[in-house]
Amino acid sequence: MYERAAVHLNIVWIAFALLSAAAFAVMAACVRVASLELPQMEVVFFRNFMALLFLLPLLQGRRLSLKTDHFPLHLLRATAGLAAMYLYFYAINSLHLSDALLLNYTSPLFIALFAVCWLKEEWTLPRRVALLISLMSLLLLFRPSAALFSLTGLFGLASGALAGLALSTVKRLSASDDPIAIVVWFALLSSLISVVPMFWLFEWPQTSTWIWLLAIGASGSLGQLGLTWAYQRAPITQVAPLGYSSLFFASVIGFFAWQELPDVWGLMGMLGIVVAGTIVARERTPA
């Protein structure tokens, strides 16, 4: 009976983690389509604002409070995460869908660096090995003949670094604030910041574009919540590596929607980043 319950629990958190990964890949594809009709800054705003509309009822339903003693950390997380989003959305429109997602998913490697430099964690052997593997993989991805060897590719990599900073801030906040409240704070602050360019760049979306914007907000929120639900049922060291399944979902979408196929060197670089990120994610931080 106990073994059956344990197996059921494993199936549940794995399902939530895979659901999250698929949702983020779908969101990336919807962003690309919506960006054909609207300025990118407007797409960023609606991604955050739609997410806020989806999350507020959940916050109210669970009777959670947004009261916090760490507003500066929430603001840092929102600023870094929003900057990462702008760069990531730009990369989505210029690179293969899976490549843009991959560069954004270098964030665990930067999290390890921020953990050492900012959170004062130990520079362990697994982290050093992961850094070496990731550097070799990035050399494969950014070779002169590759599509990623461009300013857009560097923007995509910068989105991973900024996302790493934002997630490191989440790690600090999670010790005191509720996970759903943290997500709502991000959606709220990001909406307030990203609405500013709308005073100059706003274009009223067409009916078909509203559908894509709603899909962006829904899939983005589902991705965030899926991760939250998975983290509540399993250690982060087990959940995080499954996030890389987004690359598979993005590759499938990219192939069927835009006939995108990575080359052999790109696949090797992608595999290296996945291995390095998994090493970092599965490492248990020393006490």
C-alpha angles and dihedrals in degrees: 000000000000092000091049091052091048091051090049091051091050091051090051098053093041089052091050092048093050091045089054092049093049091047093054091050091050090048091054091052092048090050090056092051094045091048089062088067104030138040111268093241089057091051089052091052094049091046089059097037094049089048089052091053090051094046102045095071089050090051091050093044092056091042093233123164127226090212109131140168092206106063093142089059091049089051092049091049092049094047095048093041093048092049088049089051094052091051093042093051089049090053091048090060095048107034136049108286093242092047093053090047091048094053090049088049092061084086094103089061091053090045088060090052093048090046089058099039100036109019091039095231121158120277093234129192094251090054091050091049091048091050092051092049092047093050091051090047092050089053088057092047095045098044112140094255094051127099089233090062091096144084088268090057090052089050089054091050090048088054088058092051093049091045087053090054091048092049091047087056089051088055089057092046096047090070090068111012132065114257094235091048089053091054091047092049089053093049091046097048093040090052092051093049097042094048091070096078088050089077087070106023106035118136119179106243120239119241094261091048091055088061091056092046091052089048090052092052094044096046093043092051091045090052092051094045093045089057091047092051092047092049089053090058104037140024117275088239089066099038101046098064090057088063088076089069083082086079090061093048091046091049091053092048092045092051097049096038102037106008091244118168127175119225125237095265091049091052090051091050090047091051091050093052090049091050093047093047091048091051090053094043095049095047113106109223111242116248 
